[in-house]
Amino acid sequence: MSKIIHVLYGFDCRIFQRINRYFHLYLLNLFFRTITHFGGARFTIISSILLFLTAWSRETRLLAISSALALAASHIPVHLAKEFFPRKRPYLTIEKTNILENPLQDHSFPSGHTTAIFAVLTPYILTIPTFSLVLILVGVCVGVSRIYLGLHYPSDVIVGAILGISAGCLSYSLLLL
């Protein structure tokens, strides 16, 4: 079992390094340093509140509540996972990792930003299919930004996306089905 974990960790590190190595490119830096904030607490909470306040119908208001509920519920498993699986961030374990000044110091697994963005977006993806591709791309870009910026392994981002999507689907089914 430990050999399988070691192989998976090596694969995780190689993918991380392939993404993080482009850190020096100005336009990518600008893009990923900006979009990463879409998964941050400030943006996801404020956008959830604004979407609720600007809702024009009962269904739209329920959609905004579903999104906010998913955001709140998704952070319980994130917090528990960070406590029970205290994984160090990649910049602390992988040499020559490109990183921003003053990087995060808490645990890496899973990605809270990725969880948050997918939790907020999933009810909208399920309700408004015409925007699905754009919304999914936003979520994926937030996830990739966390790797690019040296803060998360790819597996942190994948698990974060799964948690966010799960919370989004659950809240959607509770409020809108």
Contact map, one row per residue, 1 for C-alpha under 8 A:
111110000000000000000000000000000000000000000000000000000000000000000000000000000000000000000000000000000000000000000000000000000000000000000000000000000000000000000000000000000
111111000000000000000000000000000000000000000000000000000000000000000000000000000000000000000000000000000000000000000000000000000000000000000000000000000000000000000000000000000
111111100000000000000000000000000000000000000000000000000000000000000000000000000000000000000000000000000000000000000000000000000000000000000000000000000000000000000000000000000
111111110000000000000000000000000000000000000000000000000000000000000000000000000000000000000000000000000000000000000000000000000000000000000000000000000000000000000000000000000
111111111000000000000000000000000000000000000000000000000000000000000000000000000000000000000000000000000000000000000000000000000000000000000000000000000000000000000000000000000
011111111100000000000000000000000000000000000000000000000000000000000000000000000000000000000000000000000000000000000000000000000000000000000000000000000000000000000000000000000
001111111110000000000000000000000000000000000000000000000000000000000000000000000000000000000000000000000000000000000000000000000000000000000000000000000000000000000000000000000
000111111111000000000000000000000000000000000000000000000000000000000000000000000000000000000000000000000000000000000000000000000000000000000000000000000000000000000000000000000
000011111111100000000000000000000000000000000000000000000000000000000000000000000000000000000000000000000000000000000000000000000000000000000000000000000000000000000000000000000
000001111111110000000000000000000000000000000000000000000000000000000000000000000000000000000000000000000000000000000000000000000000000000000000000000000000000000000000000000000
000000111111111000000000000000000000000000000000000000000000000000000000000000000000000000000000000000000000000000000000000000000000000000000000000000000000000000000000000000000
000000011111111100000000000000000000000000000000000000000000000000000000000000000000000000000000000000000000000000000000000000000000000000000000000000001110000000000000000000000
000000001111111110000000000000000000000000000000000000000000000000000000000000000000000000000100000000000000000000000000000000000000000000000000000000001000000000000000000000000
000000000111111111000000000000000000000000000000000000000000000000000000000000000000000000000000000000000000000000000000000000000000000000000000000000000000000000000000000000000
000000000011111111100000000000000000000000000000000000000000000000000000000000000000000000000000000000000000000000000000000000000000000000000000000000000100000000000000000000000
000000000001111111110000000000000000000000000000000000000000000000000000000000000000000000000000000000000000000000000000000000000000000000000000001101011100000000000000000000000
000000000000111111111000000000000000000000000000000000000000000000000000000000000000000000000000100000000000000000000000000000000000000000000000000000000000000000000000000000000
000000000000011111111100000000000000000000000000000000000000000000000000000000000000000000000000000000000000000000000000000000000000000000000000000000000000000000000000000000000
000000000000001111111100000000000000000000000000000000000000000000000000000000000000000000000000000000000000000000000000000000000000000000000001001100000000000000000000000000000
000000000000000111111110000000000000000000000000000000000000000000000000000000000000000000000000110000000000000000000000000000000000000000000000001111000000000000000000000000000
000000000000000011111111000000000000000000000000000000000000000000000000000000000000000000000000110000000000000000000000000000000000000000000000000100000000000000000000000000000
000000000000000001111111100100000000000000000000000000000000000000000000000000000000000000000000000000000000000000000000000000000000000000000000000100000000000000000000000000000
000000000000000000011111110110000000000000000000000000000000000000000000000000000000000000000000010000000000000000000000000000000000000000000000000110000000000000000000000000000
000000000000000000001111110010000000000000000000000000000000000000000000000000000000000000000000000000000000000000000000000000000000000000000000000000000000000000000000000000000
000000000000000000000111111110000000000000000000000000000000000000000000000000000000000000000000000000000000000000000000000000000000000000000000000000000000000000000000000000000
000000000000000000000011111111000000000000000000000000000000000000000000000000000000000000000000000000000000000000000000000000000000000000000000000000000000000000000000000000000
000000000000000000000000111111100000000000000000000000000000000000000000000000000000000000000000000000000000000000000000000000000000000000000000000000000000000000000000000000000
000000000000000000000110111111110000000000000000000000000000000000000000000000000000000000000000000000000000000000000000000000000000000000000000000000000000000000000000000000000
000000000000000000000011111111111000000000000000000000000000000000000000000000000000000000000000000000000000000000000000000000000000000000000000000000000000000000000000000000000
000000000000000000000000011111111100000000000000000000000000000000000000000000000000000000000000000000000000000000000000000000000000000000000000000000000000000000000000000000000
000000000000000000000000001111111110000000000000000000000000000000000000000000000000000000000000000000000000000000000000000000000000000000000000000000000000000000000000000000000
000000000000000000000000000111111111000000000000000000000000000000000000000000000000000000000000000000000000000000000000000000000000000000001100100110000000000000000000000000000
000000000000000000000000000011111111100000000000000000000000000000000000000000000000000000000000000000000000000000000000000000000000000000000000100010000000000000000000000000000
000000000000000000000000000001111111110000000000000000000000000000000000000000000000000000000000000000000000000000000000000000000000000000000000000000000000000000000000000000000
000000000000000000000000000000111111111000000000000000000000000000000000000000000000000000000000000000000000000000000000000000000000000001001100100000000000000000000000000000000
000000000000000000000000000000011111111100000000000000000000000000000000000000000000000000000000000000000000000010000000000000000000000000001110110000000000000000000000000000000
000000000000000000000000000000001111111100100000000000000000000000000000000000000000000000000000000000000000000010000000000000000000000000000100000000000000000000000000000000000
000000000000000000000000000000000111111100110000000000000000000000000000000000000000000000000000000000000000000010001000000000000000000000000100000000000000000000000000000000000
000000000000000000000000000000000011111110110000000000000000000000000000000000000000000000000000000000000000000111111000000000000000000000000100000000000000000000000000000000000
000000000000000000000000000000000001111111110000000000000000000000000000000000000000000000000000000000000000000110011000000000000000000000000000000000000000000000000000000000000
000000000000000000000000000000000000001111111000000000000000000000000000000000000000000000000000000000000000000010010000000000000000000000000000000000000000000000000000000000000
000000000000000000000000000000000000000111111100000000000000000000000000000000000000000000000000000000000000000000000000000000000000000000000000000000000000000000000000000000000
000000000000000000000000000000000000111111111110000000000000000000000000000000000000000000000000000000000000000000000000000000000000000000000000000000000000000000000000000000000
000000000000000000000000000000000000011111111111000000000000000000000010000000000000000000000000000000000000000000011001000000000000000000000000000000000000000000000000000000000
000000000000000000000000000000000000000011111111100000000000000000010000000000000000000000000000000000000000000000000000000000000000000000000000000000000000000000000000000000000
000000000000000000000000000000000000000001111111110000000000000000000000000000000000000000000000000000000000000000000000000000000000000000000000000000000000000000000000000000000
000000000000000000000000000000000000000000111111111000000000000000000000000000000000000000000000000000000000000000000000000000000000000000000000000000000000000000000000000000000
000000000000000000000000000000000000000000011111111100000000000110110000000000000000000000000000000000000000000000000001000000000000000000000000000000000000000000000000000000000
000000000000000000000000000000000000000000001111111110000000000100010000000000000000000000000000000000000000000000000000000000000000000000000000000000000000000000000000000000000
000000000000000000000000000000000000000000000111111111000000000000000000000000000000000000000000000000000000000000000000000000000000000000000000000000000000000000000000000000000
000000000000000000000000000000000000000000000011111111100000100100000000000000000000000000000000000000000000000000000000000000000000000000000000000000000000000000000000000000000
000000000000000000000000000000000000000000000001111111100001100110000000000000000000000000000000000000000000000000000000000000000000000000000000000000000000000000000000000000000
000000000000000000000000000000000000000000000000111111100000100000000000000000000000000000000000000000000000000000000000000000000000000000000000000000000000000000000000000000000
000000000000000000000000000000000000000000000000011111110000000000000000000000000000000000000000000000000000000000000000000000000000000000000000000000000000000000000000000000000
000000000000000000000000000000000000000000000000001111111101100100000000000000000000000000000000000000000000000000000000000000000000000000000000000000000000000000000000000000000
000000000000000000000000000000000000000000000000000001111101100000000000000000000000000000000000000000000000000000000000000000000000000000000000000000000000000000000000000000000
000000000000000000000000000000000000000000000000000000111111100000000000000000000000000000000000000000000000000000000000000000000000000000000000000000000000000000000000000000000
000000000000000000000000000000000000000000000000000000111111110000000000000000000000000000000000000000000000000000000000000000000000000000000000000000000000000000000000000000000
000000000000000000000000000000000000000000000000000000001111111000000000000000000000000000000000000000000000000000000000000000000000000000000000000000000000000000000000000000010
000000000000000000000000000000000000000000000000000100111111111100000000000000000000000000000000000000000000000000000000000000000000000000000000000000000000000000000000000000000
000000000000000000000000000000000000000000000000001110111111111110000000000000000000000000000000000000000000000000000000000000000000000000000000000000000000000000000000000000000
000000000000000000000000000000000000000000000000000000000111111111000000000000000000000000000000000000000000000000000000000000000000000000000000000000000000000000000000000000110
000000000000000000000000000000000000000000000000000000000011111111100000000000000000000000000000000000000000000000000000001100100000000000000000000000000000000000000000000100110
000000000000000000000000000000000000000000000001101100100001111111110000000000000000000000000000000000000000000000000000000000000000000000000000000000000000000000000000000000000
000000000000000000000000000000000000000000000001000100000000111111111000000000000000000000000000000000000000000000000000000000000000000000000000000000000000000000000000000000000
000000000000000000000000000000000000000000000000000000000000011111111100000000000000000000000000000000000000000000000000001000000000000000000000000000000000000000000001001100110
000000000000000000000000000000000000000000000001000000000000001111111110000000000000000000000000000000000000000000000011111100000000000000000000000000000000000000000001001100000
000000000000000000000000000000000000000000001001100000000000000111111111000000000000000000000000000000000000000000000001000000000000000000000000000000000000000000000000000000000
000000000000000000000000000000000000000000000000000000000000000011111111100000000000000000000000000000000000000000000000000000000000000000000000000000000000000000000000001000000
000000000000000000000000000000000000000000000000000000000000000001111111110000000000000000000000000000000000000000000011000000000000000000000000000000000000000000010011011000000
000000000000000000000000000000000000000000010000000000000000000000111111111000000000000000000000000000000000000000010011000000000000000000000000000000000000000000010011000000000
000000000000000000000000000000000000000000000000000000000000000000011111111100000000000000000000000000000000000000000000000000000000000000000000000000000000000000000000000000000
000000000000000000000000000000000000000000000000000000000000000000001111111110000000000000000000000000000000000000000000000000000000000000000000000000000000000000000010000000000
000000000000000000000000000000000000000000000000000000000000000000000111111111000000000000000000000000000000000000110010000000000000000000000000000000000000000000110010000000000
000000000000000000000000000000000000000000000000000000000000000000000011111111100000000000000000000000000000000100110000000000000000000000000000000000000000000000000000000000000
000000000000000000000000000000000000000000000000000000000000000000000001111111110000000000000000000000000000000000000000000000000000000000000000000000000000000000000000000000000
000000000000000000000000000000000000000000000000000000000000000000000000111111111000000000000000000000000000000000000000000000000000000000000000000000000000000000100000000000000
000000000000000000000000000000000000000000000000000000000000000000000000011111111100000000000000000000000000111100100000000000000000000000000000000000000000000100100000000000000
000000000000000000000000000000000000000000000000000000000000000000000000001111111110000000000000000000000000000000000000000000000000000000000000000000000000000000000000000000000
000000000000000000000000000000000000000000000000000000000000000000000000000111111111000000000000000000000000000000000000000000000000000000000000000000000000000000000000000000000
000000000000000000000000000000000000000000000000000000000000000000000000000011111111110000000000000000000000110000000000000000000000000000000000000000000000000000000000000000000
000000000000000000000000000000000000000000000000000000000000000000000000000001111111111000000000000000000011110000000000000000000000000000000000000000000000000000000000000000000
000000000000000000000000000000000000000000000000000000000000000000000000000000111111110000000000000000000000000000000000000000000000000000000000000000000000000000000000000000000
000000000000000000000000000000000000000000000000000000000000000000000000000000011111110000000000000000000000000000000000000000000000000000000000000000000000000000000000000000000
000000000000000000000000000000000000000000000000000000000000000000000000000000001111111000000000000000000000100000000000000000000000000000000000000000000000000000000000000000000
000000000000000000000000000000000000000000000000000000000000000000000000000000001111111100000000000000000011100000000000000000000000000000000000000000000000000000000000000000000
000000000000000000000000000000000000000000000000000000000000000000000000000000000100111110000000000000000011100000000000000000000000000000000000000000000000000000000000000000000
000000000000000000000000000000000000000000000000000000000000000000000000000000000000011111011000000000000111000000000000000000000000000000000000000000000000000000000000000000000
000000000000000000000000000000000000000000000000000000000000000000000000000000000000001111111000000000001111000000000000000000000000000000000000000001111000000000000000000000000
000000000000000000000000000000000000000000000000000000000000000000000000000000000000000111111100100000000001000000000000000000000000000000000000000001111000000000000000000000000
000000000000000000000000000000000000000000000000000000000000000000000000000000000000000011111111111000000000000000000000000000000000000000000000000001100000000000000000000000000
000000000000000000000000000000000000000000000000000000000000000000000000000000000000000111111110000000000000000000000000000000000000000000000000000000000000000000000000000000000
000000000000000000000000000000000000000000000000000000000000000000000000000000000000000111111110000000000000000000000000000000000000000000000000000000000000000000000000000000000
000000000000100000000000000000000000000000000000000000000000000000000000000000000000000001111111100000000000000000000000000000000000000000000000000000000000000000000000000000000
000000000000000000000000000000000000000000000000000000000000000000000000000000000000000000111111100000000000000000000000000000000000000000000000000000000000000000000000000000000
000000000000000000000000000000000000000000000000000000000000000000000000000000000000000000100111110000000000000000000000000000000000000000000000000000000000000000000000000000000
000000000000000010011000000000000000000000000000000000000000000000000000000000000000000001100111111000000000000000000000000000000000000000000000000001000000000000000000000000000
000000000000000000011010000000000000000000000000000000000000000000000000000000000000000000100001111100000000000000000000000000000000000000000000000011000000000000000000000000000
000000000000000000000000000000000000000000000000000000000000000000000000000000000000000000100000111110100000000000000000000000000000000000000000000011100000000000000000000000000
000000000000000000000000000000000000000000000000000000000000000000000000000000000000000000000000011111100000000000000000000000000000000000000000000011000000000000000000000000000
000000000000000000000000000000000000000000000000000000000000000000000000000000000000000000000000001111100000000000000000000000000000000000000000000000000000000000000000000000000
000000000000000000000000000000000000000000000000000000000000000000000000000000000000000000000000000111110000000000000000000000000000000000000000000000000000000000000000000000000
000000000000000000000000000000000000000000000000000000000000000000000000000000000000000000000000001111111000000000000000000000000000000000000000000000100000000000000000000000000
000000000000000000000000000000000000000000000000000000000000000000000000000000000000000000000000000001111100000000000000000000000000000000000000000000100000000000000000000000000
000000000000000000000000000000000000000000000000000000000000000000000000000000000000000010000000000000111110000000000000000000000000000000000000000000000000000000000000000000000
000000000000000000000000000000000000000000000000000000000000000000000000000000000000000110000000000000011111000000000000000000000000000000000000000000000000000000000000000000000
000000000000000000000000000000000000000000000000000000000000000000000000000000000100011110000000000000001111100000000000000000000000000000000000000000000000000000000000000000000
000000000000000000000000000000000000000000000000000000000000000000000000000000000100011111000000000000000111111000000000000000000000000000000000000000111001000000000000000000000
000000000000000000000000000000000000000000000000000000000000000000000000000001001100111000000000000000000011111000000000000000000000000000000000000000010001000000000000000000000
000000000000000000000000000000000000000000000000000000000000000000000000000001001100000000000000000000000001111100100000000000000000000000000000000000000011101100000000000000000
000000000000000000000000000000000000000000000000000000000000000000000000000001000000000000000000000000000001111111100000000000000000000000000010010000010001101100000000000000000
000000000000000000000000000000000000001100000000000000000000000000000000001001000000000000000000000000000000011111110000000000000000000000000000000000000000000100000000000000000
000000000000000000000000000000000001111110000000000000000000000000000000000000000000000000000000000000000000001111111000000000000000000000000110010000000000000100000000000000000
000000000000000000000000000000000000001000000000000000000000000000000000000000000000000000000000000000000000001111111100000000000000000000100110010000000000100110010000000000000
000000000000000000000000000000000000001000000000000000000000000000000000011001000000000000000000000000000000011111111110000000000000000000000000000000000000101111111000000000000
000000000000000000000000000000000000001110010000000000000000000000000010011000000000000000000000000000000000000111111111000000000000000000000000000000000000000000010000000000000
000000000000000000000000000000000000011100010000000000000000000000000000000000000000000000000000000000000000000011111111100000000000000000100100000000000000000000010000000000000
000000000000000000000000000000000000000000000000000000000000000000000000000000000000000000000000000000000000000001111111110000000000000000100000000000000000000010011001000000000
000000000000000000000000000000000000000000000000000000000000000000100110010000000000000000000000000000000000000000111111111000000000000000000000000000000000000000111111000000000
000000000000000000000000000000000000000000010001000000000000000000110110000000000000000000000000000000000000000000011111111100000000000000000000000000000000000000010001000000000
000000000000000000000000000000000000000000000000000000000000000000100000000000000000000000000000000000000000000000001111111110000000001100100000000000000000000000000001000000000
000000000000000000000000000000000000000000000000000000000000000000100000000000000000000000000000000000000000000000000111111111000000000000000000000000000000000000011001100000000
000000000000000000000000000000000000000000000000000000000000001001100000000000000000000000000000000000000000000000000011111111100000000000000000000000000000000000000001101100000
000000000000000000000000000000000000000000000000000000000000001000100000000000000000000000000000000000000000000000000001111111111001000000000000000000000000000000000000000000000
000000000000000000000000000000000000000000000000000000000000000000000000000000000000000000000000000000000000000000000000111111111011001100000000000000000000000000000000000000000
000000000000000000000000000000000000000000000000000000000000000000000000000000000000000000000000000000000000000000000000011111111001000000000000000000000000000000000000000000000
000000000000000000000000000000000000000000000000000000000000001000000000000000000000000000000000000000000000000000000000001111111000000000000000000000000000000000000000000000000
000000000000000000000000000000000000000000000000000000000000000000000000000000000000000000000000000000000000000000000000000111111111000000000000000000000000000000000000000000000
000000000000000000000000000000000000000000000000000000000000000000000000000000000000000000000000000000000000000000000000000111111111100000000000000000000000000000000000000000000
000000000000000000000000000000000000000000000000000000000000000000000000000000000000000000000000000000000000000000000000000000011111100000000000000000000000000000000000000000000
000000000000000000000000000000000000000000000000000000000000000000000000000000000000000000000000000000000000000000000000000010011111111000000000000000000000000000000000000000000
000000000000000000000000000000000000000000000000000000000000000000000000000000000000000000000000000000000000000000000000000111011111111100000000000000000000000000000000000000000
000000000000000000000000000000000000000000000000000000000000000000000000000000000000000000000000000000000000000000000000000000001111111110000000000000000000000000000000000000000
000000000000000000000000000000000000000000000000000000000000000000000000000000000000000000000000000000000000000000000000000000000011111111000000000000000000000000000000000000000
000000000000000000000000000000000000000000000000000000000000000000000000000000000000000000000000000000000000000000000000100010000011111111100000000000000000000000000000000000000
000000000000000000000000000000000000000000000000000000000000000000000000000000000000000000000000000000000000000000000000100010000001111111110000000000000000000000000000000000000
000000000000000000000000000000000000000000000000000000000000000000000000000000000000000000000000000000000000000000000000000000000000111111111000000000000000000000000000000000000
000000000000000000000000000000000010000000000000000000000000000000000000000000000000000000000000000000000000000000000000000000000000011111111100000000000000000000000000000000000
000000000000000000000000000000000000000000000000000000000000000000000000000000000000000000000000000000000000000001001100100000000000001111111110000000000000000000000000000000000
000000000000000000000000000000000000000000000000000000000000000000000000000000000000000000000000000000000000000000000000000000000000000111111111000000000000000000000000000000000
000000000000000000000000000000010011000000000000000000000000000000000000000000000000000000000000000000000000000000000000000000000000000011111111100000000000000000000000000000000
000000000000000000000000000000010011111000000000000000000000000000000000000000000000000000000000000000000000000011001000000000000000000001111111110000000000000000000000000000000
000000000000000000000000000000000001000000000000000000000000000000000000000000000000000000000000000000000000001011000000000000000000000000111111111000000000110010000000000000000
000000000000000000100000000000000000000000000000000000000000000000000000000000000000000000000000000000000000000000000000000000000000000000011111111100000100100000000000000000000
000000000000000000000000000000011011000000000000000000000000000000000000000000000000000000000000000000000000000000000000000000000000000000001111111110000000000000000000000000000
000000000000000000000000000000000001000000000000000000000000000000000000000000000000000000000000000000000000001011000000000000000000000000000111111111110000100000000000000000000
000000000000000100110000000000000000000000000000000000000000000000000000000000000000000000000000000000000000000000000000000000000000000000000011111111111100100000000000000000000
000000000000000100111110000000010000000000000000000000000000000000000000000000000000000000000000000000000000000000000000000000000000000000000001111111100000000000000000000000000
000000000000000000010010000000011000000000000000000000000000000000000000000000000000000000000000011100000000000000000000000000000000000000000000111111110000000000000000000000000
000000000000000100010000000000000000000000000000000000000000000000000000000000000000000011100000111100000000000000000000000000000000000000000000011111110000000000000000000000000
000000000000000000000000000000000000000000000000000000000000000000000000000000000000000011100000001000110001000000000000000000000000000000000000011111111000000000000000000000000
000000000000000100000000000000000000000000000000000000000000000000000000000000000000000011000000000000000001101000000000000000000000000000000000011011111101100000000000000000000
000000000001100100000000000000000000000000000000000000000000000000000000000000000000000011000000000000000001000000000000000000000000000000000000001000111111100000000000000000000
000000000001001100000000000000000000000000000000000000000000000000000000000000000000000000000000000000000000000000000000000000000000000000000001001000011111110000000000000000000
000000000001000000000000000000000000000000000000000000000000000000000000000000000000000000000000000000000000010000000000000000000000000000000000000000001111111000000000000000000
000000000000000000000000000000000000000000000000000000000000000000000000000000000000000000000000000000000001111000000000000000000000000000000000000000011111111100000000000000000
000000000000000000000000000000000000000000000000000000000000000000000000000000000000000000000000000000000000011001100000000000000000000000000011011000011111111110000000000000000
000000000000000000000000000000000000000000000000000000000000000000000000000000000000000000000000000000000000000000000000000000000000000000000010000000000111111111000000000000000
000000000000000000000000000000000000000000000000000000000000000000000000000000000000000000000000000000000000011000100000000000000000000000000000000000000011111111100000000000000
000000000000000000000000000000000000000000000000000000000000000000000000000001000000000000000000000000000000011111100000000000000000000000000000000000000001111111110000000000000
000000000000000000000000000000000000000000000000000000000000000000000000000000000000000000000000000000000000000001100100000000000000000000000010000000000000111111111000000000000
000000000000000000000000000000000000000000000000000000000000000000000000000000000000000000000000000000000000000000100000000000000000000000000000000000000000011111111100000000000
000000000000000000000000000000000000000000000000000000000000000000000000010011000000000000000000000000000000000000100010000000000000000000000000000000000000001111111110000000000
000000000000000000000000000000000000000000000000000000000000000000000110010000000000000000000000000000000000000001111111010000000000000000000000000000000000000111111111000000000
000000000000000000000000000000000000000000000000000000000000000000000000000000000000000000000000000000000000000000100110010000000000000000000000000000000000000011111111100000000
000000000000000000000000000000000000000000000000000000000000000000000000000000000000000000000000000000000000000000000010000000000000000000000000000000000000000001111111110000000
000000000000000000000000000000000000000000000000000000000000000000000110110000000000000000000000000000000000000000000010000000000000000000000000000000000000000000111111111000000
000000000000000000000000000000000000000000000000000000000000000001100110000000000000000000000000000000000000000000000111111000000000000000000000000000000000000000011111111100000
000000000000000000000000000000000000000000000000000000000000000000000000000000000000000000000000000000000000000000000000011000000000000000000000000000000000000000001111111110000
000000000000000000000000000000000000000000000000000000000000000000000100000000000000000000000000000000000000000000000000000000000000000000000000000000000000000000000111111111000
000000000000000000000000000000000000000000000000000000000000000001101100000000000000000000000000000000000000000000000000001000000000000000000000000000000000000000000011111111100
000000000000000000000000000000000000000000000000000000000000001001100000000000000000000000000000000000000000000000000000001000000000000000000000000000000000000000000001111111111
000000000000000000000000000000000000000000000000000000000000000000000000000000000000000000000000000000000000000000000000000000000000000000000000000000000000000000000000111111111
000000000000000000000000000000000000000000000000000000000000000000000000000000000000000000000000000000000000000000000000000000000000000000000000000000000000000000000000011111111
000000000000000000000000000000000000000000000000000000000000011001000000000000000000000000000000000000000000000000000000000000000000000000000000000000000000000000000000001111111
000000000000000000000000000000000000000000000000000000000010011001000000000000000000000000000000000000000000000000000000000000000000000000000000000000000000000000000000000111111
000000000000000000000000000000000000000000000000000000000000000000000000000000000000000000000000000000000000000000000000000000000000000000000000000000000000000000000000000111111
